[in-house]
């Protein structure tokens, strides 16, 4: 697992499907909007990186649409078929 740092936040790359993780592109897209999420999914569609935040149930930002337990379903239904993607977990 790869450790990364962005805007003084620490993350671990927990999944890097089809080598989807690109640190430079991630840093270009990252904003403080993602600071309170436990996980960040990055997926590639039409050559562009999309980011989506997910939470564990004990996170105050938690709701059904960002439940980390729904990550696999989100990838199947909302991402391009068999696209490259990555998952980052925030280090506490």
QUIDA-V780367 format. One record per residue. N is the residue number from 0. RES is the residue in one letter. PHI is phi in whole degrees, 0 to 359 (NA if undefined). NEAR is the number of other C-alpha atoms within 10 Angstrom. D_FIRST is the distance of its C-alpha to the first C-alpha in Angstrom with 1 decimal. Layout:
N,RES,PHI,NEAR,D_FIRST
N,RES,PHI,NEAR,D_FIRST
This chain:
0,X,NA,9,0.0
1,X,262,10,3.8
2,X,265,13,6.6
3,X,225,15,9.8
4,X,227,13,13.4
5,X,213,13,16.3
6,X,49,10,19.7
7,X,63,8,18.9
8,X,253,12,16.3
9,X,252,14,12.8
10,X,226,20,10.1
11,X,241,16,6.4
12,X,282,17,5.7
13,X,266,14,6.1
14,X,210,17,8.2
15,X,221,17,9.3
16,X,286,14,12.7
17,X,56,11,14.9
18,X,54,10,12.9
19,X,289,17,14.0
20,X,279,22,12.0
21,X,229,13,14.3
22,X,302,11,13.9
23,X,297,8,17.7
24,X,294,11,18.7
25,X,298,15,16.6
26,X,297,12,18.3
27,X,295,9,21.6
28,X,270,12,21.4
29,X,292,15,20.0
30,X,227,11,22.8
31,X,294,9,23.4
32,X,306,8,24.2
33,X,274,15,20.5
34,X,302,15,20.4
35,X,266,15,21.5
36,X,273,20,19.2
37,X,280,23,16.4
38,X,224,26,14.5
39,X,231,22,15.1
40,X,261,21,15.4
41,X,242,24,16.1
42,X,231,23,18.2
43,X,255,18,20.4
44,X,222,14,24.1
45,X,54,7,26.8
46,X,77,7,24.7
47,X,242,11,23.9
48,X,273,19,20.7
49,X,248,15,21.4
50,X,241,17,19.6
51,X,217,14,20.2
52,X,269,22,19.5
53,X,228,27,19.1
54,X,229,24,19.9
55,X,276,16,20.0
56,X,299,15,23.6
57,X,274,7,24.1
58,X,278,13,23.4
59,X,295,10,26.8
60,X,277,15,25.8
61,X,299,17,25.3
62,X,205,13,27.5
63,X,300,11,27.6
64,X,284,12,26.5
65,X,240,20,23.2
66,X,290,19,22.5
67,X,299,22,18.8
68,X,293,13,20.5
69,X,261,13,22.0
70,X,303,18,18.9
71,X,299,10,19.5
72,X,296,11,23.2
73,X,300,16,22.6
74,X,299,16,20.6
75,X,292,12,23.5
76,X,259,10,26.3
77,X,247,10,25.4
78,X,254,17,23.2
79,X,301,14,24.6
80,X,304,10,24.8
81,X,57,11,21.7
82,X,286,15,20.4
83,X,287,18,17.1
84,X,204,24,15.0
85,X,214,20,11.7
86,X,232,24,11.0
87,X,249,24,10.0
88,X,247,19,10.6
89,X,290,20,12.7
90,X,276,13,12.5
91,X,278,7,16.0
